[in-house]
Amino acid sequence: MEVYEAIQKRKSIRKFRSEPVPDETITKILRAGTQAPNAFNKEQWEFILITDRALQNAIAQTRARIPPQRIALETAPLILVVCYENELGVDGMASAYTCIENILLAATAEGLGSVTLTSRGGKIKEMLNIPEGYDVAAIMPIGYPDEEPEKPVRVPVERKIHINRF
Ligand SMILES: Cc1cc2nc3c(=O)[nH]c(=O)nc-3n(C[C@H](O)[C@H](O)[C@H](O)COP(=O)(O)O)c2cc1C
């Protein structure tokens, strides 16, 4: 898929078919993630793949009061948690998100959908044994879409462009 087509087609998906994602496809989209620009080429990212159903349900339960997120986490055949080494602060987080966008675009090219859910507080870190020095950038349910939401419209780019000063 051509890059502009993937950019245009990508949209947040919050409901998935149960069909599993082949291991080679997961590796392929994660490899695409690791080609992203990152601060000092330190590759601050680390990936946790949640394949254990009980753990998946426990993660989904942390969003019990937010149905779209809970459903996304429950229905996805796979949850990817992207962590980052937080030594460089915002640079580590920024590196994680350049990686995440590559993953989202590669997933789109593979016919997959996802959404980035952020995580505040330490509950997920504790559940997943995430060590000191690392934080969670995003919890990403991934799978073949079971919904076709409208892509939210964006304001015309011309309204976001400033010449010389804001
Ligand atoms: C940093 C970040 C945090 C987000 N957090 C959530 C979230 O908590 N719940 C959710 O449903 N979507 C979340 N999203 C997805 C956005 O809601 C979505 O990208 C936005 O509405 C635009 O829609 P689109 O992705 O379909 O283009 C998040 C996206 C980003 C980049």
The ligand as an SDF file (V2000), in Angstrom:
LIG
                    3D

 31 33  0  0  0  0  0  0  0  0999 V2000
   -2.1160   10.0600   22.6100 C   0  0  0  0  0  0  0  0  0  0  0  0
   -3.4470    9.5060   22.1940 C   0  0  0  0  0  0  0  0  0  0  0  0
   -4.3390    9.1080   23.1650 C   0  0  0  0  0  0  0  0  0  0  0  0
   -5.5740    8.5450   22.8040 C   0  0  0  0  0  0  0  0  0  0  0  0
   -6.4010    8.0880   23.7820 N   0  0  0  0  0  0  0  0  0  0  0  0
   -7.5510    7.4870   23.4420 C   0  0  0  0  0  0  0  0  0  0  0  0
   -8.3920    6.9450   24.4360 C   0  0  0  0  0  0  0  0  0  0  0  0
   -8.0750    6.9950   25.6340 O   0  0  0  0  0  0  0  0  0  0  0  0
   -9.5410    6.3580   24.0540 N   0  0  0  0  0  0  0  0  0  0  0  0
   -9.9070    6.2700   22.7330 C   0  0  0  0  0  0  0  0  0  0  0  0
  -10.9610    5.7130   22.4280 O   0  0  0  0  0  0  0  0  0  0  0  0
   -9.1270    6.7810   21.7490 N   0  0  0  0  0  0  0  0  0  0  0  0
   -7.9580    7.3750   22.0820 C   0  0  0  0  0  0  0  0  0  0  0  0
   -7.1370    7.8710   21.1000 N   0  0  0  0  0  0  0  0  0  0  0  0
   -7.5700    7.8480   19.6910 C   0  0  0  0  0  0  0  0  0  0  0  0
   -8.1510    9.2050   19.2870 C   0  0  0  0  0  0  0  0  0  0  0  0
   -9.4030    9.3870   19.9170 O   0  0  0  0  0  0  0  0  0  0  0  0
   -8.2940    9.2690   17.7450 C   0  0  0  0  0  0  0  0  0  0  0  0
   -7.0260    9.1180   17.1550 O   0  0  0  0  0  0  0  0  0  0  0  0
   -8.9100   10.5910   17.2940 C   0  0  0  0  0  0  0  0  0  0  0  0
  -10.2370   10.7060   17.7260 O   0  0  0  0  0  0  0  0  0  0  0  0
   -8.8820   10.7180   15.7690 C   0  0  0  0  0  0  0  0  0  0  0  0
   -9.5560    9.6190   15.1670 O   0  0  0  0  0  0  0  0  0  0  0  0
   -8.8240    8.6550   14.1210 P   0  0  0  0  0  0  0  0  0  0  0  0
   -7.6780    7.9990   14.8450 O   0  0  0  0  0  0  0  0  0  0  0  0
   -9.8800    7.6690   13.7240 O   0  0  0  0  0  0  0  0  0  0  0  0
   -8.3380    9.4810   12.9720 O   0  0  0  0  0  0  0  0  0  0  0  0
   -5.9200    8.4330   21.4320 C   0  0  0  0  0  0  0  0  0  0  0  0
   -5.0030    8.8410   20.4600 C   0  0  0  0  0  0  0  0  0  0  0  0
   -3.7690    9.3530   20.8270 C   0  0  0  0  0  0  0  0  0  0  0  0
   -2.7750    9.7400   19.7630 C   0  0  0  0  0  0  0  0  0  0  0  0
  1  2  1  0
  2  3  1  0
  2 30  2  0
  3  4  2  0
  4  5  1  0
  4 28  1  0
  5  6  2  0
  6  7  1  0
  6 13  1  0
  7  8  2  0
  7  9  1  0
  9 10  1  0
 10 11  2  0
 10 12  1  0
 12 13  2  0
 13 14  1  0
 14 15  1  0
 14 28  1  0
 15 16  1  0
 16 17  1  0
 16 18  1  0
 18 19  1  0
 18 20  1  0
 20 21  1  0
 20 22  1  0
 22 23  1  0
 23 24  1  0
 24 25  2  0
 24 26  1  0
 24 27  1  0
 28 29  2  0
 29 30  1  0
 30 31  1  0
M  END
$$$$
